[in-house]
Amino acid sequence: MSREVQSTSGEISPIIKEKAPLILVEIQKAKSILLHFHPSPDPDSVGSALAMKFALEQIGKKVTVIKGDSEFPRGFKHFPGAGEIVEKNFLEIDQSQFDLFIIIDSAQPQMVSRRGEIKFAPNLKTIAIDHHATNRQFAEINLLESAYPASCQILFDLFKLWEVKLTPEISANLFIGIYTDTGAFKYRGVTQHTYEIIGELVKHIPDVSDLITRMENSNSPQLIAFEAAALDSIEVFCGGRFALAAVPSTVIKSKNIPTADVRTSEVSSFMLTVAEWDFVAAAAEIDSNVIKFSFRSKDIEKYDVAKLTESLGGGGHRAAAGLILRMPFDEAKKLVVQKAEELYKL
Ligand SMILES: [Mn+2]
């Protein structure tokens, strides 16, 4: 009996094959290349920038990685290359020092920096490489493969096509990005191709378990305090289908929770494990009247959370998306519930 296999093919995606040589030409022309981490960086952002740094250096290029808006999370400090990051965001650098900016895992200019308006200098060529379906294709060359579960998976294919040699440094960074962005290989978008890549990468990583556990076992007591406050705040809407956790800034301040520990995405992932809830959000007031939301959905046909966040100015994937609202805390909560009812006809 034969079974049709579609998205599980081990092939490199056609769009990556098409764009790989165009991107390589720009890299070869460039003298000084800039890479960044997006605000509140996750391991896919950090791993892809650091893996790209090592690949470009192998090609013989001068590369600078800037840390961007956020503090560098302590759980990622053992990623190879993490010691060579420049402590600046995009608005603090001198753009004339670079001729190419490769913007990875960032769907919109605000993911380069949220500290001000992003304007690229005329001398600075821009290339965006991303897997977020909501990517606005704001660079000069855009490589968007939204079927891939991680930007690091796109990079693996690019490196293969560019004949970059897999080193322990490149492999560890790509592995950790794919591992986390797929929820340890369980989210939609993981295919046979993903597993084949992982099989290749682990050949070059001396201790995979150490790489993962050092990242995961780096939490602070304040993170647990944030999660406790968030879980304690859960309210249920939309006839029991939608659960919303929301922590106001007063609570964050009173518990001395640093920004790095306001990890709404971890709370929303945990909330989604409740069988009764079809979609969930975890929110935190990160500044007075600035509320960050992280959405998760079990049923992307009925509850496409990228659609919801996009309708309010955010972005992301159908099963996991984010949003920042600038308004009073209670208004933001109300608006999100109202939008969900309207969009999903609940
Ligand atoms: Mn990603």
py3Dmol code that shows the C-alpha trace and the ligand (Angstrom):
import py3Dmol

protein = """\
ATOM      1  CA  MET A   1       0.000   0.000   0.000  1.00  0.00           C
ATOM      2  CA  SER A   2       1.461   3.343  -0.947  1.00  0.00           C
ATOM      3  CA  ARG A   3       0.969   6.558   0.934  1.00  0.00           C
ATOM      4  CA  GLU A   4       1.445   9.916  -0.643  1.00  0.00           C
ATOM      5  CA  VAL A   5       4.145  11.958   0.987  1.00  0.00           C
ATOM      6  CA  GLN A   6       4.009  15.684   0.283  1.00  0.00           C
ATOM      7  CA  SER A   7       5.572  18.148   2.653  1.00  0.00           C
ATOM      8  CA  THR A   8       7.727  15.475   4.239  1.00  0.00           C
ATOM      9  CA  SER A   9      10.091  15.357   1.264  1.00  0.00           C
ATOM     10  CA  GLY A  10      13.770  15.633   2.081  1.00  0.00           C
ATOM     11  CA  GLU A  11      14.339  18.135  -0.727  1.00  0.00           C
ATOM     12  CA  ILE A  12      15.615  21.688  -0.379  1.00  0.00           C
ATOM     13  CA  SER A  13      12.739  24.122  -1.023  1.00  0.00           C
ATOM     14  CA  PRO A  14      12.687  25.619  -4.576  1.00  0.00           C
ATOM     15  CA  ILE A  15      12.645  29.222  -3.348  1.00  0.00           C
ATOM     16  CA  ILE A  16      15.865  28.619  -1.408  1.00  0.00           C
ATOM     17  CA  LYS A  17      17.488  27.046  -4.485  1.00  0.00           C
ATOM     18  CA  GLU A  18      16.450  30.089  -6.515  1.00  0.00           C
ATOM     19  CA  LYS A  19      17.649  32.748  -4.060  1.00  0.00           C
ATOM     20  CA  ALA A  20      20.829  31.049  -2.785  1.00  0.00           C
ATOM     21  CA  PRO A  21      23.068  32.124  -5.714  1.00  0.00           C
ATOM     22  CA  LEU A  22      21.690  35.697  -5.728  1.00  0.00           C
ATOM     23  CA  ILE A  23      22.478  36.068  -2.036  1.00  0.00           C
ATOM     24  CA  LEU A  24      25.933  34.537  -2.433  1.00  0.00           C
ATOM     25  CA  VAL A  25      26.797  37.093  -5.147  1.00  0.00           C
ATOM     26  CA  GLU A  26      25.999  39.931  -2.726  1.00  0.00           C
ATOM     27  CA  ILE A  27      28.049  38.298   0.014  1.00  0.00           C
ATOM     28  CA  GLN A  28      31.025  37.917  -2.300  1.00  0.00           C
ATOM     29  CA  LYS A  29      30.785  41.599  -3.258  1.00  0.00           C
ATOM     30  CA  ALA A  30      30.568  42.767   0.355  1.00  0.00           C
ATOM     31  CA  LYS A  31      33.536  43.843   2.476  1.00  0.00           C
ATOM     32  CA  SER A  32      31.933  44.249   5.874  1.00  0.00           C
ATOM     33  CA  ILE A  33      28.744  42.425   6.818  1.00  0.00           C
ATOM     34  CA  LEU A  34      26.339  43.235   9.650  1.00  0.00           C
ATOM     35  CA  LEU A  35      24.141  40.699  11.507  1.00  0.00           C
ATOM     36  CA  HIS A  36      21.764  41.290  14.437  1.00  0.00           C
ATOM     37  CA  PHE A  37      19.488  39.614  16.988  1.00  0.00           C
ATOM     38  CA  HIS A  38      15.832  40.672  17.071  1.00  0.00           C
ATOM     39  CA  PRO A  39      14.335  42.231  20.244  1.00  0.00           C
ATOM     40  CA  SER A  40      13.745  39.586  22.975  1.00  0.00           C
ATOM     41  CA  PRO A  41      15.907  37.174  20.992  1.00  0.00           C
ATOM     42  CA  ASP A  42      15.073  33.480  20.949  1.00  0.00           C
ATOM     43  CA  PRO A  43      17.559  30.728  20.120  1.00  0.00           C
ATOM     44  CA  ASP A  44      16.493  30.747  16.436  1.00  0.00           C
ATOM     45  CA  SER A  45      17.453  34.431  16.197  1.00  0.00           C
ATOM     46  CA  VAL A  46      20.727  33.987  18.086  1.00  0.00           C
ATOM     47  CA  GLY A  47      21.621  30.622  16.532  1.00  0.00           C
ATOM     48  CA  SER A  48      20.965  31.798  12.993  1.00  0.00           C
ATOM     49  CA  ALA A  49      22.991  35.005  13.358  1.00  0.00           C
ATOM     50  CA  LEU A  50      25.938  33.185  14.967  1.00  0.00           C
ATOM     51  CA  ALA A  51      25.847  30.300  12.473  1.00  0.00           C
ATOM     52  CA  MET A  52      25.770  32.838   9.625  1.00  0.00           C
ATOM     53  CA  LYS A  53      28.724  34.683  11.179  1.00  0.00           C
ATOM     54  CA  PHE A  54      30.863  31.507  11.135  1.00  0.00           C
ATOM     55  CA  ALA A  55      29.735  30.654   7.587  1.00  0.00           C
ATOM     56  CA  LEU A  56      30.573  34.142   6.270  1.00  0.00           C
ATOM     57  CA  GLU A  57      33.958  34.062   8.009  1.00  0.00           C
ATOM     58  CA  GLN A  58      34.607  30.731   6.284  1.00  0.00           C
ATOM     59  CA  ILE A  59      33.895  32.524   2.986  1.00  0.00           C
ATOM     60  CA  GLY A  60      36.520  35.072   4.073  1.00  0.00           C
ATOM     61  CA  LYS A  61      34.301  37.966   5.111  1.00  0.00           C
ATOM     62  CA  LYS A  62      34.521  40.473   7.952  1.00  0.00           C
ATOM     63  CA  VAL A  63      31.394  40.079  10.088  1.00  0.00           C
ATOM     64  CA  THR A  64      29.909  42.037  12.999  1.00  0.00           C
ATOM     65  CA  VAL A  65      27.027  40.708  15.103  1.00  0.00           C
ATOM     66  CA  ILE A  66      25.187  43.296  17.192  1.00  0.00           C
ATOM     67  CA  LYS A  67      23.091  42.238  20.169  1.00  0.00           C
ATOM     68  CA  GLY A  68      20.170  44.528  19.271  1.00  0.00           C
ATOM     69  CA  ASP A  69      17.653  46.022  21.701  1.00  0.00           C
ATOM     70  CA  SER A  70      17.632  43.371  24.416  1.00  0.00           C
ATOM     71  CA  GLU A  71      19.985  41.999  27.026  1.00  0.00           C
ATOM     72  CA  PHE A  72      21.621  38.796  25.825  1.00  0.00           C
ATOM     73  CA  PRO A  73      19.867  35.931  27.699  1.00  0.00           C
ATOM     74  CA  ARG A  74      22.239  34.103  30.028  1.00  0.00           C
ATOM     75  CA  GLY A  75      20.954  30.729  28.828  1.00  0.00           C
ATOM     76  CA  PHE A  76      22.518  31.354  25.398  1.00  0.00           C
ATOM     77  CA  LYS A  77      25.974  32.437  26.593  1.00  0.00           C
ATOM     78  CA  HIS A  78      27.517  29.062  25.801  1.00  0.00           C
ATOM     79  CA  PHE A  79      26.423  29.175  22.148  1.00  0.00           C
ATOM     80  CA  PRO A  80      29.614  29.187  20.034  1.00  0.00           C
ATOM     81  CA  GLY A  81      30.446  32.772  19.025  1.00  0.00           C
ATOM     82  CA  ALA A  82      28.378  34.381  21.782  1.00  0.00           C
ATOM     83  CA  GLY A  83      31.518  35.984  23.218  1.00  0.00           C
ATOM     84  CA  GLU A  84      32.092  38.076  20.089  1.00  0.00           C
ATOM     85  CA  ILE A  85      28.852  40.033  20.080  1.00  0.00           C
ATOM     86  CA  VAL A  86      28.971  43.841  19.888  1.00  0.00           C
ATOM     87  CA  GLU A  87      26.816  45.419  22.613  1.00  0.00           C
ATOM     88  CA  LYS A  88      24.908  47.826  20.370  1.00  0.00           C
ATOM     89  CA  ASN A  89      21.514  48.079  18.728  1.00  0.00           C
ATOM     90  CA  PHE A  90      20.972  49.084  15.100  1.00  0.00           C
ATOM     91  CA  LEU A  91      20.398  52.764  15.915  1.00  0.00           C
ATOM     92  CA  GLU A  92      23.719  52.980  17.785  1.00  0.00           C
ATOM     93  CA  ILE A  93      25.955  51.720  14.967  1.00  0.00           C
ATOM     94  CA  ASP A  94      27.614  53.676  12.179  1.00  0.00           C
ATOM     95  CA  GLN A  95      25.956  52.269   9.045  1.00  0.00           C
ATOM     96  CA  SER A  96      28.773  53.547   6.833  1.00  0.00           C
ATOM     97  CA  GLN A  97      31.056  50.894   8.377  1.00  0.00           C
ATOM     98  CA  PHE A  98      29.074  48.151   6.608  1.00  0.00           C
ATOM     99  CA  ASP A  99      28.022  47.424   3.040  1.00  0.00           C
ATOM    100  CA  LEU A 100      25.683  44.478   3.634  1.00  0.00           C
ATOM    101  CA  PHE A 101      23.108  43.782   6.346  1.00  0.00           C
ATOM    102  CA  ILE A 102      21.695  40.246   6.439  1.00  0.00           C
ATOM    103  CA  ILE A 103      18.509  40.459   8.487  1.00  0.00           C
ATOM    104  CA  ILE A 104      17.508  37.008   9.740  1.00  0.00           C
ATOM    105  CA  ASP A 105      14.338  35.774  11.504  1.00  0.00           C
ATOM    106  CA  SER A 106      12.822  39.276  11.516  1.00  0.00           C
ATOM    107  CA  ALA A 107       9.430  39.823   9.864  1.00  0.00           C
ATOM    108  CA  GLN A 108       9.381  43.613   9.975  1.00  0.00           C
ATOM    109  CA  PRO A 109      11.691  46.619  10.523  1.00  0.00           C
ATOM    110  CA  GLN A 110      10.642  46.787  14.208  1.00  0.00           C
ATOM    111  CA  MET A 111      12.353  43.415  14.616  1.00  0.00           C
ATOM    112  CA  VAL A 112      15.634  45.130  13.708  1.00  0.00           C
ATOM    113  CA  SER A 113      15.046  47.644  16.519  1.00  0.00           C
ATOM    114  CA  ARG A 114      12.012  49.001  18.333  1.00  0.00           C
ATOM    115  CA  ARG A 115      13.947  52.000  19.672  1.00  0.00           C
ATOM    116  CA  GLY A 116      13.193  54.229  16.686  1.00  0.00           C
ATOM    117  CA  GLU A 117      12.505  54.435  12.975  1.00  0.00           C
ATOM    118  CA  ILE A 118      14.608  52.049  10.878  1.00  0.00           C
ATOM    119  CA  LYS A 119      16.178  53.728   7.866  1.00  0.00           C
ATOM    120  CA  PHE A 120      18.845  51.947   5.864  1.00  0.00           C
ATOM    121  CA  ALA A 121      21.719  54.088   4.564  1.00  0.00           C
ATOM    122  CA  PRO A 122      22.041  54.098   0.739  1.00  0.00           C
ATOM    123  CA  ASN A 123      25.408  52.278   0.916  1.00  0.00           C
ATOM    124  CA  LEU A 124      23.931  49.433   2.957  1.00  0.00           C
ATOM    125  CA  LYS A 125      22.579  46.567   0.854  1.00  0.00           C
ATOM    126  CA  THR A 126      19.896  44.565   2.704  1.00  0.00           C
ATOM    127  CA  ILE A 127      18.969  40.895   2.506  1.00  0.00           C
ATOM    128  CA  ALA A 128      16.199  39.366   4.625  1.00  0.00           C
ATOM    129  CA  ILE A 129      16.073  35.643   5.365  1.00  0.00           C
ATOM    130  CA  ASP A 130      13.025  34.503   7.312  1.00  0.00           C
ATOM    131  CA  HIS A 131      10.354  31.860   7.898  1.00  0.00           C
ATOM    132  CA  HIS A 132       7.545  34.052   9.322  1.00  0.00           C
ATOM    133  CA  ALA A 133       4.540  34.077   6.960  1.00  0.00           C
ATOM    134  CA  THR A 134       3.864  37.666   8.045  1.00  0.00           C
ATOM    135  CA  ASN A 135       7.257  38.864   6.742  1.00  0.00           C
ATOM    136  CA  ARG A 136       6.814  42.256   5.032  1.00  0.00           C
ATOM    137  CA  GLN A 137       9.691  41.673   2.564  1.00  0.00           C
ATOM    138  CA  PHE A 138      11.238  45.026   3.450  1.00  0.00           C
ATOM    139  CA  ALA A 139      14.787  44.243   2.287  1.00  0.00           C
ATOM    140  CA  GLU A 140      16.238  44.537  -1.225  1.00  0.00           C
ATOM    141  CA  ILE A 141      16.547  40.762  -1.530  1.00  0.00           C
ATOM    142  CA  ASN A 142      14.025  38.690   0.424  1.00  0.00           C
ATOM    143  CA  LEU A 143      14.218  34.965   1.024  1.00  0.00           C
ATOM    144  CA  LEU A 144      11.000  33.921   2.742  1.00  0.00           C
ATOM    145  CA  GLU A 145      10.231  30.222   3.256  1.00  0.00           C
ATOM    146  CA  SER A 146       7.250  30.083   5.597  1.00  0.00           C
ATOM    147  CA  ALA A 147       6.911  26.299   5.265  1.00  0.00           C
ATOM    148  CA  TYR A 148      10.121  25.916   7.261  1.00  0.00           C
ATOM    149  CA  PRO A 149       9.827  25.705  11.047  1.00  0.00           C
ATOM    150  CA  ALA A 150      12.983  27.730  11.772  1.00  0.00           C
ATOM    151  CA  SER A 151      15.258  30.281  10.122  1.00  0.00           C
ATOM    152  CA  CYS A 152      18.132  27.988  11.080  1.00  0.00           C
ATOM    153  CA  GLN A 153      16.692  25.341   8.749  1.00  0.00           C
ATOM    154  CA  ILE A 154      16.801  27.812   5.832  1.00  0.00           C
ATOM    155  CA  LEU A 155      20.428  28.558   6.703  1.00  0.00           C
ATOM    156  CA  PHE A 156      21.330  24.862   6.684  1.00  0.00           C
ATOM    157  CA  ASP A 157      20.085  24.604   3.076  1.00  0.00           C
ATOM    158  CA  LEU A 158      21.845  27.824   2.049  1.00  0.00           C
ATOM    159  CA  PHE A 159      25.145  26.627   3.531  1.00  0.00           C
ATOM    160  CA  LYS A 160      24.798  23.328   1.688  1.00  0.00           C
ATOM    161  CA  LEU A 161      24.205  25.145  -1.615  1.00  0.00           C
ATOM    162  CA  TRP A 162      27.098  27.532  -0.914  1.00  0.00           C
ATOM    163  CA  GLU A 163      29.321  24.568  -0.006  1.00  0.00           C
ATOM    164  CA  VAL A 164      30.040  25.914   3.453  1.00  0.00           C
ATOM    165  CA  LYS A 165      31.640  23.224   5.608  1.00  0.00           C
ATOM    166  CA  LEU A 166      29.661  22.222   8.706  1.00  0.00           C
ATOM    167  CA  THR A 167      31.832  22.912  11.743  1.00  0.00           C
ATOM    168  CA  PRO A 168      30.983  22.211  15.412  1.00  0.00           C
ATOM    169  CA  GLU A 169      30.298  25.967  15.831  1.00  0.00           C
ATOM    170  CA  ILE A 170      27.902  26.222  12.888  1.00  0.00           C
ATOM    171  CA  SER A 171      26.224  22.910  13.729  1.00  0.00           C
ATOM    172  CA  ALA A 172      25.571  23.730  17.391  1.00  0.00           C
ATOM    173  CA  ASN A 173      24.008  27.090  16.519  1.00  0.00           C
ATOM    174  CA  LEU A 174      21.788  25.670  13.774  1.00  0.00           C
ATOM    175  CA  PHE A 175      20.747  22.732  15.960  1.00  0.00           C
ATOM    176  CA  ILE A 176      19.687  24.885  18.896  1.00  0.00           C
ATOM    177  CA  GLY A 177      17.623  27.197  16.650  1.00  0.00           C
ATOM    178  CA  ILE A 178      15.761  24.326  15.002  1.00  0.00           C
ATOM    179  CA  TYR A 179      15.353  22.475  18.304  1.00  0.00           C
ATOM    180  CA  THR A 180      13.682  25.420  20.048  1.00  0.00           C
ATOM    181  CA  ASP A 181      11.640  26.888  17.174  1.00  0.00           C
ATOM    182  CA  THR A 182      10.055  23.457  16.624  1.00  0.00           C
ATOM    183  CA  GLY A 183       9.325  22.946  20.344  1.00  0.00           C
ATOM    184  CA  ALA A 184      11.831  20.082  20.295  1.00  0.00           C
ATOM    185  CA  PHE A 185      10.644  18.750  16.912  1.00  0.00           C
ATOM    186  CA  LYS A 186       6.947  18.630  17.730  1.00  0.00           C
ATOM    187  CA  TYR A 187       5.382  21.636  15.985  1.00  0.00           C
ATOM    188  CA  ARG A 188       3.801  21.676  12.553  1.00  0.00           C
ATOM    189  CA  GLY A 189       6.366  22.375   9.858  1.00  0.00           C
ATOM    190  CA  VAL A 190       8.737  19.651  11.044  1.00  0.00           C
ATOM    191  CA  THR A 191       9.308  17.289   8.119  1.00  0.00           C
ATOM    192  CA  GLN A 192      11.562  14.468   7.080  1.00  0.00           C
ATOM    193  CA  HIS A 193      13.892  17.206   5.782  1.00  0.00           C
ATOM    194  CA  THR A 194      14.131  18.662   9.308  1.00  0.00           C
ATOM    195  CA  TYR A 195      15.069  15.285  10.794  1.00  0.00           C
ATOM    196  CA  GLU A 196      17.625  14.672   8.039  1.00  0.00           C
ATOM    197  CA  ILE A 197      19.216  18.039   8.811  1.00  0.00           C
ATOM    198  CA  ILE A 198      19.272  17.242  12.533  1.00  0.00           C
ATOM    199  CA  GLY A 199      20.930  13.921  11.709  1.00  0.00           C
ATOM    200  CA  GLU A 200      23.640  15.809   9.808  1.00  0.00           C
ATOM    201  CA  LEU A 201      24.134  18.426  12.525  1.00  0.00           C
ATOM    202  CA  VAL A 202      24.512  16.028  15.452  1.00  0.00           C
ATOM    203  CA  LYS A 203      27.471  14.380  13.700  1.00  0.00           C
ATOM    204  CA  HIS A 204      29.407  17.590  14.439  1.00  0.00           C
ATOM    205  CA  ILE A 205      28.153  18.360  17.961  1.00  0.00           C
ATOM    206  CA  PRO A 206      30.229  16.716  20.696  1.00  0.00           C
ATOM    207  CA  ASP A 207      27.530  16.786  23.409  1.00  0.00           C
ATOM    208  CA  VAL A 208      23.974  17.576  22.284  1.00  0.00           C
ATOM    209  CA  SER A 209      22.460  16.955  25.707  1.00  0.00           C
ATOM    210  CA  ASP A 210      24.872  19.426  27.330  1.00  0.00           C
ATOM    211  CA  LEU A 211      24.079  22.045  24.683  1.00  0.00           C
ATOM    212  CA  ILE A 212      20.342  21.766  25.379  1.00  0.00           C
ATOM    213  CA  THR A 213      20.374  21.411  29.172  1.00  0.00           C
ATOM    214  CA  ARG A 214      22.739  24.338  29.695  1.00  0.00           C
ATOM    215  CA  MET A 215      20.271  26.489  27.770  1.00  0.00           C
ATOM    216  CA  GLU A 216      17.171  25.132  29.486  1.00  0.00           C
ATOM    217  CA  ASN A 217      18.537  25.021  33.049  1.00  0.00           C
ATOM    218  CA  SER A 218      19.467  28.680  33.158  1.00  0.00           C
ATOM    219  CA  ASN A 219      16.250  30.140  34.545  1.00  0.00           C
ATOM    220  CA  SER A 220      16.190  32.629  37.414  1.00  0.00           C
ATOM    221  CA  PRO A 221      13.836  32.678  40.424  1.00  0.00           C
ATOM    222  CA  GLN A 222      12.249  35.834  38.960  1.00  0.00           C
ATOM    223  CA  LEU A 223      11.206  33.920  35.864  1.00  0.00           C
ATOM    224  CA  ILE A 224       9.302  31.484  38.037  1.00  0.00           C
ATOM    225  CA  ALA A 225       7.788  34.473  39.890  1.00  0.00           C
ATOM    226  CA  PHE A 226       6.633  35.910  36.563  1.00  0.00           C
ATOM    227  CA  GLU A 227       5.170  32.602  35.450  1.00  0.00           C
ATOM    228  CA  ALA A 228       3.385  32.184  38.789  1.00  0.00           C
ATOM    229  CA  ALA A 229       1.837  35.662  38.503  1.00  0.00           C
ATOM    230  CA  ALA A 230       0.819  34.989  34.901  1.00  0.00           C
ATOM    231  CA  LEU A 231      -0.770  31.609  35.615  1.00  0.00           C
ATOM    232  CA  ASP A 232      -2.551  33.097  38.613  1.00  0.00           C
ATOM    233  CA  SER A 233      -4.116  35.782  36.384  1.00  0.00           C
ATOM    234  CA  ILE A 234      -5.734  33.456  33.826  1.00  0.00           C
ATOM    235  CA  GLU A 235      -9.260  34.312  32.708  1.00  0.00           C
ATOM    236  CA  VAL A 236     -11.286  32.314  30.212  1.00  0.00           C
ATOM    237  CA  PHE A 237     -13.318  33.843  27.364  1.00  0.00           C
ATOM    238  CA  CYS A 238     -15.142  32.867  24.170  1.00  0.00           C
ATOM    239  CA  GLY A 239     -17.242  30.161  25.786  1.00  0.00           C
ATOM    240  CA  GLY A 240     -14.224  28.521  27.383  1.00  0.00           C
ATOM    241  CA  ARG A 241     -12.132  28.273  24.194  1.00  0.00           C
ATOM    242  CA  PHE A 242      -9.774  31.191  24.826  1.00  0.00           C
ATOM    243  CA  ALA A 243      -7.650  31.554  27.961  1.00  0.00           C
ATOM    244  CA  LEU A 244      -5.831  34.822  28.625  1.00  0.00           C
ATOM    245  CA  ALA A 245      -3.125  35.457  31.214  1.00  0.00           C
ATOM    246  CA  ALA A 246      -2.158  39.094  31.750  1.00  0.00           C
ATOM    247  CA  VAL A 247       0.310  40.612  34.216  1.00  0.00           C
ATOM    248  CA  PRO A 248       0.185  44.394  34.831  1.00  0.00           C
ATOM    249  CA  SER A 249       3.391  46.427  35.248  1.00  0.00           C
ATOM    250  CA  THR A 250       2.593  47.047  38.939  1.00  0.00           C
ATOM    251  CA  VAL A 251       3.014  43.324  39.620  1.00  0.00           C
ATOM    252  CA  ILE A 252       6.177  43.080  37.495  1.00  0.00           C
ATOM    253  CA  LYS A 253       7.681  46.016  39.428  1.00  0.00           C
ATOM    254  CA  SER A 254       6.629  44.811  42.872  1.00  0.00           C
ATOM    255  CA  LYS A 255       8.235  41.419  42.260  1.00  0.00           C
ATOM    256  CA  ASN A 256      11.397  42.985  40.748  1.00  0.00           C
ATOM    257  CA  ILE A 257      11.083  40.926  37.572  1.00  0.00           C
ATOM    258  CA  PRO A 258      13.659  42.013  34.968  1.00  0.00           C
ATOM    259  CA  THR A 259      12.556  42.408  31.326  1.00  0.00           C
ATOM    260  CA  ALA A 260      14.490  39.304  30.302  1.00  0.00           C
ATOM    261  CA  ASP A 261      12.285  37.221  32.592  1.00  0.00           C
ATOM    262  CA  VAL A 262       8.987  38.515  31.241  1.00  0.00           C
ATOM    263  CA  ARG A 263       8.730  35.470  28.990  1.00  0.00           C
ATOM    264  CA  THR A 264       5.156  35.489  27.781  1.00  0.00           C
ATOM    265  CA  SER A 265       5.840  32.907  25.073  1.00  0.00           C
ATOM    266  CA  GLU A 266       6.814  30.256  27.607  1.00  0.00           C
ATOM    267  CA  VAL A 267       3.645  30.910  29.591  1.00  0.00           C
ATOM    268  CA  SER A 268       1.428  30.717  26.506  1.00  0.00           C
ATOM    269  CA  SER A 269       3.072  27.450  25.370  1.00  0.00           C
ATOM    270  CA  PHE A 270       2.376  25.947  28.780  1.00  0.00           C
ATOM    271  CA  MET A 271      -1.225  27.227  28.798  1.00  0.00           C
ATOM    272  CA  LEU A 272      -1.867  25.529  25.461  1.00  0.00           C
ATOM    273  CA  THR A 273      -1.314  22.146  27.111  1.00  0.00           C
ATOM    274  CA  VAL A 274      -4.755  22.521  28.733  1.00  0.00           C
ATOM    275  CA  ALA A 275      -7.042  20.289  26.671  1.00  0.00           C
ATOM    276  CA  GLU A 276     -10.106  22.535  27.059  1.00  0.00           C
ATOM    277  CA  TRP A 277      -8.438  25.666  25.636  1.00  0.00           C
ATOM    278  CA  ASP A 278      -8.238  25.934  21.826  1.00  0.00           C
ATOM    279  CA  PHE A 279      -6.201  29.128  21.745  1.00  0.00           C
ATOM    280  CA  VAL A 280      -4.461  31.090  24.458  1.00  0.00           C
ATOM    281  CA  ALA A 281      -2.509  34.283  25.073  1.00  0.00           C
ATOM    282  CA  ALA A 282      -0.094  35.429  27.738  1.00  0.00           C
ATOM    283  CA  ALA A 283       0.331  39.175  28.127  1.00  0.00           C
ATOM    284  CA  ALA A 284       2.544  41.452  30.171  1.00  0.00           C
ATOM    285  CA  GLU A 285       2.620  45.216  30.582  1.00  0.00           C
ATOM    286  CA  ILE A 286       6.335  45.679  29.847  1.00  0.00           C
ATOM    287  CA  ASP A 287       6.188  49.455  30.173  1.00  0.00           C
ATOM    288  CA  SER A 288       3.406  51.763  31.283  1.00  0.00           C
ATOM    289  CA  ASN A 289       0.631  51.262  28.668  1.00  0.00           C
ATOM    290  CA  VAL A 290       2.804  48.951  26.514  1.00  0.00           C
ATOM    291  CA  ILE A 291       1.412  45.419  26.537  1.00  0.00           C
ATOM    292  CA  LYS A 292       3.178  42.487  24.920  1.00  0.00           C
ATOM    293  CA  PHE A 293       1.046  39.485  23.898  1.00  0.00           C
ATOM    294  CA  SER A 294       2.084  35.996  22.957  1.00  0.00           C
ATOM    295  CA  PHE A 295      -0.572  33.819  21.292  1.00  0.00           C
ATOM    296  CA  ARG A 296      -0.732  30.052  20.727  1.00  0.00           C
ATOM    297  CA  SER A 297      -3.309  27.951  18.872  1.00  0.00           C
ATOM    298  CA  LYS A 298      -4.058  24.240  18.647  1.00  0.00           C
ATOM    299  CA  ASP A 299      -6.353  24.591  15.632  1.00  0.00           C
ATOM    300  CA  ILE A 300      -4.813  26.822  12.953  1.00  0.00           C
ATOM    301  CA  GLU A 301      -7.773  26.429  10.591  1.00  0.00           C
ATOM    302  CA  LYS A 302     -10.330  27.746  13.077  1.00  0.00           C
ATOM    303  CA  TYR A 303      -8.059  29.930  15.188  1.00  0.00           C
ATOM    304  CA  ASP A 304      -5.258  31.342  13.045  1.00  0.00           C
ATOM    305  CA  VAL A 305      -3.508  33.570  15.607  1.00  0.00           C
ATOM    306  CA  ALA A 306      -1.292  35.263  12.987  1.00  0.00           C
ATOM    307  CA  LYS A 307      -4.497  36.649  11.478  1.00  0.00           C
ATOM    308  CA  LEU A 308      -5.528  37.984  14.872  1.00  0.00           C
ATOM    309  CA  THR A 309      -2.176  39.623  15.693  1.00  0.00           C
ATOM    310  CA  GLU A 310      -1.828  41.015  12.180  1.00  0.00           C
ATOM    311  CA  SER A 311      -5.236  42.692  12.408  1.00  0.00           C
ATOM    312  CA  LEU A 312      -3.854  44.591  15.417  1.00  0.00           C
ATOM    313  CA  GLY A 313      -0.385  45.383  14.023  1.00  0.00           C
ATOM    314  CA  GLY A 314       1.551  42.300  15.153  1.00  0.00           C
ATOM    315  CA  GLY A 315       2.847  39.240  13.334  1.00  0.00           C
ATOM    316  CA  GLY A 316       3.992  35.640  13.570  1.00  0.00           C
ATOM    317  CA  HIS A 317       2.860  32.170  12.583  1.00  0.00           C
ATOM    318  CA  ARG A 318      -0.624  30.625  12.422  1.00  0.00           C
ATOM    319  CA  ALA A 319       0.017  28.572  15.569  1.00  0.00           C
ATOM    320  CA  ALA A 320       2.241  31.062  17.430  1.00  0.00           C
ATOM    321  CA  ALA A 321       2.148  34.829  17.061  1.00  0.00           C
ATOM    322  CA  GLY A 322       2.966  38.022  18.920  1.00  0.00           C
ATOM    323  CA  LEU A 323       1.665  41.540  19.327  1.00  0.00           C
ATOM    324  CA  ILE A 324       2.429  44.781  21.147  1.00  0.00           C
ATOM    325  CA  LEU A 325      -0.428  47.135  22.027  1.00  0.00           C
ATOM    326  CA  ARG A 326       0.115  50.686  23.248  1.00  0.00           C
ATOM    327  CA  MET A 327      -2.893  51.526  25.412  1.00  0.00           C
ATOM    328  CA  PRO A 328      -4.121  51.063  28.984  1.00  0.00           C
ATOM    329  CA  PHE A 329      -3.806  47.471  30.255  1.00  0.00           C
ATOM    330  CA  ASP A 330      -7.538  46.739  30.652  1.00  0.00           C
ATOM    331  CA  GLU A 331      -8.352  48.240  27.254  1.00  0.00           C
ATOM    332  CA  ALA A 332      -5.733  46.028  25.601  1.00  0.00           C
ATOM    333  CA  LYS A 333      -7.201  42.896  27.175  1.00  0.00           C
ATOM    334  CA  LYS A 334     -10.711  43.904  26.103  1.00  0.00           C
ATOM    335  CA  LEU A 335      -9.580  44.687  22.555  1.00  0.00           C
ATOM    336  CA  VAL A 336      -7.910  41.300  22.136  1.00  0.00           C
ATOM    337  CA  VAL A 337     -10.965  39.402  23.388  1.00  0.00           C
ATOM    338  CA  GLN A 338     -13.254  41.487  21.181  1.00  0.00           C
ATOM    339  CA  LYS A 339     -11.042  40.914  18.108  1.00  0.00           C
ATOM    340  CA  ALA A 340     -10.974  37.167  18.753  1.00  0.00           C
ATOM    341  CA  GLU A 341     -14.766  36.993  19.037  1.00  0.00           C
ATOM    342  CA  GLU A 342     -15.193  39.005  15.866  1.00  0.00           C
ATOM    343  CA  LEU A 343     -12.561  37.216  13.767  1.00  0.00           C
ATOM    344  CA  TYR A 344     -13.366  33.663  14.822  1.00  0.00           C
ATOM    345  CA  LYS A 345     -17.119  34.347  15.033  1.00  0.00           C
ATOM    346  CA  LEU A 346     -17.406  33.232  18.671  1.00  0.00           C
TER     347      LEU A 346
END
"""
ligand_1 = """\
1
MN
Mn 12.342 31.702 14.125
"""
view = py3Dmol.view(width=600, height=400)
view.addModel(protein, "pdb")
view.setStyle({"model": 0}, {"cartoon": {"style": "trace"}})
view.addModel(ligand_1, "xyz")
view.setStyle({"model": 1}, {"stick": {}})
view.zoomTo()
view.show()
